[in-house]
Amino acid sequence: MIQSQPAPGTCHAIGSGLYERPDPRCTPGALNPAVTQATIGSTICTSGWTATVRPEESVTEPEKRESMAAYGITAPLGDYEYDHFVPLELGGATNDPRNLWPEPGASPNPKDAIEDELHQEVCEGQISLAHAQREIVADWAKLARHVLTRSASSPTTSSGSAAGAECTASASYSSRYGDYDVYVHSNQPDETVTVTDAAGRSDSWHTDSNGYADVYFKAGAGAAGEQVTIIVGSARCSATL
């Protein structure tokens, strides 16, 4: 069934180009109730499952046209992909206007790479489904820049790492969730990561197969400027909140 879209010109994307994100008022993301942590084995982690729930083009094509109008886009339809903001492979709603928007460029793109990485981590039990969904909605573009371009602004590795062990880290406050995303890059795959501040408060996660982790460090906005120590496997580094 074709779903109605927001009124023309009422939605405004954030950013530009391949790292553009949807307007959270129009496209906040929506989930498929059939996909839960308990059902991933029979849904998203089963090869070919997304094809069974993907809407037909006869439905999505007119929706895409109206969605582009909502975002004030007058370019040809082929210049945009009608994207599931929370992807089907991470339990996104299949045909809900809150989860579909016109994404610039063709597939594959940087968002696709992040979706695939998160999907693999969920199905390998490295992160929870809810964690992956949050990564997409919170700011997938920021995550993509960290993972795909290895931002040059990351602090250098601190002393104290074992020979050959490396890590760098940076932090960003999430006003939406009231905590810090501590982004850790290392050559320590599948290892526990622990982030600790000067007061001894700590939170842990683990790196993926590429040595990357996003640790949610539970400190409020008032902690800005404080330094945290990151230990991942045999590597040690630091970051400033």
ZICOR-V311845 format. One record per pair of residues at least 12 apart in sequence whose C-alpha atoms are under 7 Angstrom apart, sorted by the first residue. I is the first residue (numbers start at 1). J is the second residue. If there is no record, write none. Layout:
# ZICOR-V311845
i = <I	I>
j = <J	J>
This chain:
# ZICOR-V311845
i = <1	2	2	3	3	5	5	5	5	6	6	7	8	8	8	8	9	9	9	9	10	10	11	11	11	11	12	17	18	18	18	18	19	22	26	27	27	27	27	28	28	29	29	29	29	29	30	30	30	30	30	31	31	31	32	32	32	32	35	37	44	44	44	45	50	50	53	54	55	55	64	64	67	67	68	79	79	79	80	80	80	80	80	81	81	81	81	81	82	82	82	82	83	83	83	83	84	84	84	85	85	86	86	86	89	90	90	90	110	111	111	114	118	154	154	154	155	155	155	155	156	157	158	158	158	160	161	161	161	162	162	165	165	165	166	166	166	167	167	167	167	167	167	167	168	168	168	168	169	169	169	169	169	169	169	170	170	170	170	170	171	171	171	171	172	173	178	179	179	179	179	179	180	180	180	180	181	181	181	181	182	182	182	182	183	183	183	184	184	184	185	185	185	186	186	187	188	188	188	189	189	189	189	189	190	190	190	190	190	191	191	191	191	192	192	192	192	192	192	193	193	193	193	193	193	194	194	194	195	195	195	195	196	196	196	197	197	197	198	203	223	224	225	225	226	226	227	227	227	228>
j = <59	59	63	63	97	63	66	67	97	26	70	70	69	70	71	72	69	70	71	72	70	71	23	26	70	71	71	104	104	105	109	110	141	101	98	98	99	100	101	98	99	85	86	98	99	137	86	92	93	98	99	91	92	93	91	92	93	94	91	129	89	90	91	123	88	89	94	94	94	95	82	102	101	102	102	104	105	106	102	103	104	105	106	102	103	104	105	106	100	101	102	103	100	101	102	103	99	100	101	99	100	99	133	136	119	119	129	133	144	140	144	144	132	168	169	170	168	169	170	239	168	237	236	237	238	236	234	235	236	234	235	187	234	235	186	187	235	184	185	186	187	235	236	237	184	185	186	237	182	183	184	185	237	238	239	182	183	184	239	240	183	239	240	241	241	221	220	216	217	218	219	220	216	217	218	219	214	215	216	217	214	215	216	217	213	214	215	212	213	214	211	212	213	211	212	211	211	232	233	207	208	209	210	211	206	207	208	209	211	206	207	232	233	204	205	206	207	232	233	205	206	207	230	231	232	230	231	232	228	229	230	231	228	229	230	227	228	229	228	217	241	241	240	241	240	241	239	240	241	240>
